[in-house]
Amino acid sequence: MAGAAVAAAPTASAGTPGGTHANDRNCDFNGDGYEDVLIGAPGAVAGGSAGAGLVTVQYGSAKGIGTAHAKAISRATPGVPGPASPGDGFGTAVASGDLDSDGYDDAIVGVPGDDRSGVSDAGGALVLWGSPDGLTGADSTWVGPEAAEENGRFGAAVAAARLSGATPGDVLAVLDRADVRFFLFDAAPGSGGGGDGALAPERRRAHGAFRALDATTRDATTRGTAAARAGEPRRALAPRSLTTGDYDNDGYADLVVSGVTTGTGTDPGRGWSAYLAGGPDGPAWVRDLRGGPVAASGDIDGDGYDDLVTGEPDAPGEAAGARPTGGVVTVHYGSPQGPGGPGTRVQDWTQDSDHVPGTAERGDAWGADISVGDANGDGYADVAVGAPGEDQPAGTGGSAVDAGSVTVLPGTPAGLTGTGSRAWSQSSPHVPGTAEAGDRWGAQVRLVDPDADGRFDLVAAAPGENAGDGKVWLLPATARGITATGAWTYGAGALGAAPHGAAFGAAIDE
């Protein structure tokens, strides 16, 4: 983002669209002060096309979320660029951010299976603009790769945050094959910039456009190395996921690109992440960190610095006869130097860690998804860990393979702890349903606060439920944390979408 220097860092307050810290991402599409929930169903039928995909939005309220005031949006929805085509995978990835700086969060939907100009799976992303009416699909904006590449799968991961001072709105980050590309939204000429009221938001959007920056993660790596960081080792990385947070607490959001190592170097196929610090000129690479390809962010110890949590659900290269990990969750604590800086703490967690429920077993996939949020309102973010490969007792005896489970570990002033951690599955009391083989309960987990009471409920998805239709569960939060009492579940059909083969819950906005 060369030449985009701004003297002061962007300001933000907790719960404000376009913020820099992880808890500033409040996903408020209709601006009513309550967090909304965006869920992807990339296998859904839309416009008569199987696998075209859709997303659903449930609006928060003083009573939380429900199924009555919800909407399903696909490329067959009026105002959304289409057509809905087989295998598009609309909703494979979802994120939110205030891209046009109008005070309403916008939804970003990855469409990595889109065929463009005869090129298979070139991919793309759609922005659904927030408004007082929430997400309607009207005036939605397509963002695509500069040059369509076969199997480029542009949009397989998306994120948005104040990564620079170059724009009043959030910077859009989109995974493009092995790189991440950045986009700014330029409001309509003569509007005076975002949010000043010179033009109505819909007119600014209709006449504005996204601008692809010259900067990519490759450029950011070059600038970071030039900034006297040559001593840090670099790893060839196949990126899989993106997360943002203010890990150095400097008023700019930072980006972490998480994936697995490639090639024949040290530890091929292991989880690693690249930390890029935000700043006036945009993100610059600082260092690589052990852990990935799953990542999430939040302030676990309440010190004002966001912490990075990564999940490595597989453990390639385990020696024969070695104790399996079943998946590893790693916490890199934030600091003035960001995660992984000199003297910063790093913790590894498995199901064999002290006080963590369960037993580490090969194939559990503990850490296949992660979410960070304050479940009991004590000011310290907790960590939800999905283990969709966990086997559960079957109702008819024997074992339900890959039925899945979710564990929540508490945050404290001393950091993450196993003390007081709890785990749930569909075999747990008060959790609706029955543990069945292939459900993969916990393939996606999110801690969300849709009733704005300061306690984050647990949303757990089983995209394999009902032979791939998918369902989502909500376990409420109390002053003692997550509880299964009062838990309820629903599928895409309850939100006005065809459920068959939808893989509902395959993606949930962080």
C-alpha positions in Angstrom: 0.0 0.0 0.0 2.9 2.3 -0.8 2.1 6.0 -0.8 -0.9 5.6 1.4 0.6 6.9 4.6 -1.6 8.6 7.2 -0.3 10.3 10.2 -2.6 8.9 12.8 -3.9 5.4 13.4 -7.7 4.9 12.8 -9.7 5.2 15.9 -12.1 2.5 17.1 -14.2 1.5 20.1 -15.3 -1.9 21.2 -18.3 -3.1 19.2 -17.9 -0.5 16.4 -18.0 -1.6 12.8 -14.5 -1.2 11.3 -12.7 -1.7 14.5 -9.2 -3.0 14.9 -9.4 -5.5 17.9 -11.0 -8.9 17.5 -13.9 -8.0 19.7 -14.7 -4.9 17.5 -16.0 -7.2 14.8 -19.6 -7.1 15.9 -21.2 -8.2 12.5 -24.0 -5.7 12.9 -25.5 -5.6 9.4 -28.6 -3.5 10.3 -26.9 -1.1 12.8 -29.2 -1.8 15.7 -26.4 -2.6 18.2 -26.9 -6.3 18.3 -24.5 -8.8 16.7 -25.9 -10.8 13.7 -25.0 -14.3 12.7 -23.9 -15.1 9.1 -23.8 -18.8 8.1 -22.7 -20.4 4.8 -24.3 -23.4 3.1 -22.1 -23.9 0.1 -23.7 -27.1 -1.0 -27.2 -25.7 -1.2 -29.5 -25.7 -4.3 -30.0 -22.1 -5.5 -31.7 -21.1 -8.7 -32.2 -24.8 -9.5 -28.5 -25.5 -9.4 -27.0 -28.0 -7.0 -24.0 -26.7 -5.1 -24.6 -23.1 -6.1 -24.7 -22.3 -2.4 -26.3 -19.7 -0.2 -25.8 -17.8 3.1 -28.3 -17.1 5.9 -28.4 -14.1 8.2 -30.1 -14.1 11.6 -30.4 -10.7 13.3 -29.6 -10.3 16.9 -32.0 -8.7 19.4 -32.5 -8.4 23.2 -33.7 -12.0 23.0 -30.8 -13.2 20.9 -31.2 -14.9 17.5 -34.1 -17.0 16.3 -35.5 -18.3 13.0 -38.4 -15.9 12.6 -36.4 -12.8 11.4 -33.9 -14.5 9.1 -33.0 -14.3 5.5 -31.4 -16.6 2.9 -29.4 -15.0 0.1 -27.9 -16.6 -2.9 -26.9 -15.6 -6.4 -30.5 -16.2 -7.4 -31.6 -13.4 -5.1 -32.6 -10.2 -6.9 -29.8 -7.7 -6.9 -27.1 -10.3 -6.4 -24.8 -10.8 -9.4 -25.5 -14.2 -10.9 -26.4 -16.6 -12.2 -26.4 -19.3 -9.6 -24.4 -22.1 -11.2 -23.7 -25.7 -10.1 -20.6 -26.0 -7.9 -20.2 -22.2 -7.3 -19.9 -22.9 -3.5 -21.4 -19.5 -2.6 -20.9 -19.3 1.2 -17.7 -21.5 1.3 -16.2 -18.6 3.3 -17.9 -15.6 5.0 -16.6 -12.5 6.8 -17.8 -9.1 7.7 -16.5 -5.5 7.9 -17.6 -1.9 7.3 -16.1 -1.6 3.8 -17.8 1.7 2.8 -17.6 3.3 6.3 -21.3 4.0 6.5 -21.8 2.5 10.0 -23.3 -0.7 8.8 -21.3 -3.9 8.6 -21.1 -5.5 5.2 -21.0 -9.3 4.5 -18.3 -10.7 2.3 -19.1 -14.1 0.8 -16.5 -16.3 -0.9 -17.4 -18.0 -4.2 -14.3 -20.1 -4.9 -16.1 -22.4 -7.4 -17.2 -19.7 -9.8 -16.3 -20.4 -13.4 -15.2 -17.2 -15.1 -14.6 -16.7 -18.9 -14.5 -20.4 -19.4 -11.9 -20.9 -16.6 -13.0 -23.5 -14.1 -13.0 -22.6 -10.4 -11.5 -19.2 -11.0 -13.5 -18.0 -8.0 -14.7 -14.6 -6.8 -16.2 -12.8 -3.8 -19.5 -11.0 -3.3 -20.1 -8.0 -1.0 -23.6 -7.8 0.4 -24.0 -4.2 1.7 -25.4 -3.6 5.2 -28.2 -1.1 5.6 -31.0 -0.2 8.1 -32.8 -3.1 6.6 -29.9 -5.5 7.0 -28.6 -7.6 4.2 -31.0 -7.4 1.2 -28.8 -8.3 -1.7 -29.5 -5.0 -3.4 -26.6 -3.4 -5.2 -24.3 -6.3 -4.2 -20.8 -5.9 -5.6 -18.6 -8.6 -7.2 -14.9 -8.7 -6.6 -12.9 -11.1 -8.7 -9.3 -12.0 -9.6 -7.3 -9.7 -11.9 -6.7 -12.7 -14.2 -8.8 -15.8 -14.0 -6.8 -18.9 -13.3 -8.0 -22.5 -13.4 -8.5 -23.8 -9.9 -7.4 -20.4 -8.6 -10.3 -20.5 -6.1 -10.2 -16.8 -5.4 -12.4 -16.3 -2.3 -11.6 -19.5 -0.5 -10.9 -17.4 2.5 -11.9 -13.7 3.2 -11.4 -11.1 5.9 -11.8 -7.4 6.5 -10.4 -5.0 9.0 -8.6 -1.6 9.4 -5.3 -2.9 8.2 -4.1 0.6 7.0 -4.9 4.3 7.2 -5.5 4.4 3.5 -9.2 4.4 3.7 -12.0 5.3 6.2 -13.5 1.9 5.6 -12.1 -1.6 6.2 -9.6 -3.2 3.9 -10.9 -6.3 2.2 -8.4 -9.3 2.1 -9.2 -12.2 -0.2 -7.2 -15.5 -0.6 -6.1 -15.9 -4.2 -4.5 -19.3 -4.7 -1.2 -19.0 -2.7 -1.5 -15.3 -2.0 -3.8 -12.8 -0.4 -4.9 -9.7 -2.3 -6.1 -6.4 -0.8 -9.0 -4.2 -1.9 -10.2 -0.7 -0.9 -13.7 0.6 -1.7 -13.6 4.0 -3.3 -16.9 5.9 -2.7 -18.5 7.8 -5.6 -16.6 10.8 -6.8 -17.8 13.9 -5.1 -19.3 12.1 -2.2 -16.6 13.4 0.1 -15.7 10.0 1.3 -17.5 7.4 3.3 -20.1 8.3 5.8 -20.3 12.1 5.4 -23.9 12.1 4.1 -23.0 14.0 0.9 -24.7 11.1 -1.0 -27.0 8.4 0.3 -25.1 5.2 1.1 -26.8 3.3 -1.7 -25.8 6.0 -4.2 -22.2 6.0 -3.0 -22.1 2.3 -3.4 -23.8 2.2 -6.8 -21.3 4.7 -8.2 -18.3 3.6 -6.2 -16.0 0.6 -6.9 -13.4 -1.6 -5.3 -9.8 -0.8 -6.2 -7.3 -3.7 -6.2 -4.1 -2.5 -4.5 -0.7 -3.3 -5.8 0.1 -4.8 -2.4 -0.3 -8.5 -1.9 1.1 -10.6 0.9 4.1 -11.2 -1.3 4.7 -7.5 -1.5 4.1 -7.2 2.3 6.7 -9.9 2.9 9.2 -8.0 0.8 8.6 -4.7 2.7 8.8 -6.5 6.0 12.1 -8.2 5.1 13.5 -4.8 3.9 12.6 -3.4 7.3 15.5 -5.2 9.0 13.7 -8.5 9.5 16.1 -10.6 7.4 17.0 -12.7 10.4 13.5 -14.2 10.6 13.1 -17.5 8.7 10.5 -17.7 5.9 8.5 -20.7 5.0 6.7 -21.7 1.9 3.1 -21.7 2.9 -0.1 -22.9 1.3 -2.6 -20.6 3.0 -6.0 -21.8 4.2 -7.5 -19.2 6.5 -7.3 -15.6 7.6 -7.9 -13.9 10.9 -7.4 -10.3 12.2 -6.7 -8.7 15.5 -4.7 -6.0 17.1 -1.9 -8.1 18.5 0.5 -5.2 19.2 -2.3 -2.8 20.3 -1.1 0.0 18.1 -4.5 1.0 16.7 -4.2 -0.9 13.4 -5.6 -4.3 12.8 -3.1 -7.0 11.9 -3.6 -10.0 9.6 -2.6 -13.6 10.1 -2.4 -15.9 7.1 -2.6 -19.5 8.4 -1.8 -22.6 6.4 0.5 -25.6 5.9 4.1 -25.7 4.8 4.9 -26.9 1.3 7.9 -28.3 -0.5 10.6 -30.5 0.9 12.0 -28.2 3.6 11.6 -28.5 7.3 8.3 -30.0 8.5 6.4 -30.2 5.1 2.7 -30.3 5.7 2.8 -28.8 9.2 0.7 -25.9 10.4 2.4 -22.5 10.3 1.1 -18.9 10.1 2.4 -15.6 8.8 2.0 -12.6 11.0 1.6 -9.3 9.1 1.4 -6.1 11.2 -1.0 -3.4 10.1 0.2 0.2 9.8 -0.2 3.5 7.9 1.1 1.9 4.7 -0.8 -1.4 5.2 0.3 -4.8 6.5 4.0 -5.8 6.5 5.3 -9.2 7.2 7.0 -9.6 10.6 7.5 -13.3 11.3 6.2 -16.8 10.8 4.6 -18.6 13.8 4.2 -22.2 14.5 0.5 -23.4 14.3 -2.2 -23.6 11.7 -4.0 -24.0 9.3 -6.9 -22.8 11.5 -6.7 -19.4 13.3 -8.8 -17.1 15.5 -8.1 -14.1 17.6 -9.2 -12.5 20.9 -7.8 -11.1 24.2 -7.6 -14.2 26.5 -5.7 -12.6 29.4 -7.4 -9.2 29.3 -4.2 -7.2 28.8 -5.4 -5.2 25.8 -3.4 -7.2 23.3 -5.2 -9.6 21.1 -3.9 -13.1 21.2 -3.6 -15.5 18.3 -5.0 -19.1 18.6 -4.2 -21.6 16.0 -5.4 -25.2 15.4 -3.6 -28.1 13.8 -6.2 -30.9 13.7 -3.8 -33.3 12.0 -0.4 -34.4 13.1 1.5 -35.5 10.0 4.7 -37.3 10.5 3.9 -38.9 13.9 6.4 -41.7 14.4 5.0 -45.2 14.5 4.0 -46.1 18.0 4.2 -42.4 19.2 1.5 -41.0 21.4 -1.0 -39.4 19.0 -1.9 -35.8 19.6 -5.4 -35.9 18.0 -4.9 -32.2 17.2 -3.0 -29.3 18.8 -4.2 -25.8 19.7 -1.5 -23.2 20.2 -1.8 -19.8 21.8 0.6 -17.0 20.9 0.0 -14.1 23.3 0.1 -10.6 22.0 2.7 -8.0 23.0 4.1 -4.7 21.9 6.0 -6.7 19.3 3.0 -8.8 18.4 2.7 -12.6 18.7 5.9 -14.5 18.7 8.0 -11.4 19.7 10.9 -11.6 22.1 9.9 -13.0 25.5 6.3 -13.6 24.5 4.5 -16.7 25.8 3.4 -19.6 23.7 1.2 -22.5 25.0 0.3 -25.8 23.4 -2.9 -27.6 24.3 -4.2 -31.1 23.5 -6.9 -33.3 25.0 -4.2 -34.8 27.1 -3.4 -31.4 28.7 -4.2 -31.0 32.4 -7.9 -30.8 33.2 -9.0 -30.8 29.5 -11.8 -33.3 29.0 -11.3 -36.4 26.8 -8.3 -38.3 25.5 -6.0 -37.4 22.6 -6.7 -40.0 19.9 -5.5 -40.1 16.3 -8.2 -38.7 14.0 -10.1 -36.6 16.6 -9.3 -33.4 14.6 -9.2 -31.4 17.8 -8.7 -27.8 16.6 -10.4 -28.2 13.2 -12.1 -25.0 14.1 -11.6 -22.4 16.8 -13.4 -19.4 18.2 -12.4 -16.9 20.8 -15.0 -14.9 22.9 -15.9 -14.2 26.5 -18.6 -16.8 27.4 -19.1 -15.8 31.1 -18.7 -12.1 30.9 -15.7 -11.9 33.2 -13.6 -9.8 30.8 -11.3 -12.7 29.6 -12.0 -14.4 26.3 -12.5 -18.1 26.3 -11.6 -20.5 23.5 -14.0 -23.0 21.8 -12.3 -25.9 20.1 -14.1 -28.1 17.5 -13.2 -31.8 17.2 -15.4 -33.1 14.3 -13.4 -36.4 14.2 -14.2 -37.3 17.8 -16.0 -40.7 18.0 -19.0 -40.9 20.3 -21.0 -43.8 21.9 -23.7 -44.8 19.5 -27.3 -45.1 20.7 -27.5 -48.7 19.6 -24.1 -49.6 21.1 -20.7 -49.4 19.5 -19.2 -46.2 18.3 -20.4 -43.4 16.1 -17.3 -42.5 14.1 -16.6 -38.8 13.4 -19.7 -37.8 15.4 -17.8 -34.8 16.8 -17.5 -32.7 20.0 -16.7 -29.2 21.2 -14.5 -28.1 24.1 -14.4 -24.7 25.8 -11.3 -23.7 27.7 -11.6 -20.6 30.0 -9.5 -17.5 29.7 -8.0 -15.9 32.9 -5.6 -13.1 33.8 -2.9 -15.7 33.6 -4.0 -16.8 30.1 -5.8 -19.9 28.9 -6.4 -22.7 31.4 -7.7 -26.2 31.4 -9.2 -25.8 34.8 -13.0 -25.4 34.4 -13.0 -26.5 30.8 -16.0 -28.5 29.6 -16.9 -30.5 26.5 -20.2 -31.3 24.8 -21.4 -33.6 22.0 -24.8 -34.8 20.8 -24.5 -37.5 23.4 -24.4 -34.8 26.2 -27.5 -34.2 28.4 -29.8 -31.4 27.1 -28.0 -31.3 23.7 -30.7 -32.0 21.0 -30.2 -34.8 18.6 -28.3 -38.1 18.6 -24.6 -38.6 17.9 -24.3 -40.4 14.5 -21.4 -41.4 12.3 -20.3 -38.6 10.0 -22.2 -35.8 11.7 -18.9 -33.9 12.3 -20.4 -31.9 15.1 -18.0 -29.0 15.8 -16.6 -28.7 12.3 -17.4 -25.0 12.8 -17.7 -23.3 16.1 -18.4 -19.6 17.0 -18.8 -17.7 20.2 -21.3 -14.9 19.5 -23.2 -12.3 21.6 -26.4 -11.6 19.7 -28.3 -10.3 22.7 -25.5 -7.9 23.8 -25.4 -9.1 27.4 -21.6 -9.4 27.4 -21.7 -13.2 27.4 -20.9 -15.1 24.2 -23.1 -18.1 23.3 -21.7 -21.1 21.5 -22.8 -21.8 18.0 -21.7 -25.3 16.9 -22.3 -26.7 13.4 -22.5 -30.2 12.1 -22.4 -29.8 8.3 -22.6 -33.6 7.9 -25.9 -34.0 9.8 -28.7 -35.6 8.0 -26.6 -37.0 5.1 -25.0 -33.6 4.4 -27.9 -31.3 4.9 -26.2 -29.8 7.9 -27.6 -28.3 11.1 -26.5 -25.7 13.7 -26.9 -25.7 17.5 -26.9 -22.8 19.9 -25.7 -23.4 23.5 -26.5 -20.4 25.7 -24.0 -18.5 27.8 -24.5 -17.8 31.5 -22.5 -16.2 34.3 -20.9 -19.6 34.7 -20.1 -20.0 31.0 -21.7 -22.2 28.3 -24.5 -24.5 29.3 -26.4 -27.2 27.3 -29.5 -26.3 29.3 -31.8 -24.5 26.9 -29.8 -25.5 23.8 -31.7 -25.7 20.5 -31.0 -26.6 16.9 -32.1 -25.7 13.4 -31.3 -26.3 9.8 -31.4 -24.2 6.6 -35.0 -25.1 6.1 -36.0 -23.2 9.2 -34.5 -20.1 7.6 -36.3 -20.3 4.3 -33.8 -22.3 2.3 -33.8 -25.8 0.8 -31.8 -27.9 3.2 -31.0 -30.9 1.0 -27.3 -31.4 0.6 -26.7 -27.8 1.7 -23.8 -28.5 4.2 -25.4 -25.8 6.3 -22.9 -24.5 8.8 -19.8 -25.3 6.7 -18.8 -21.6 7.3 -19.8 -19.2 10.1 -18.6 -15.6 10.3 -15.9 -15.1 12.9 
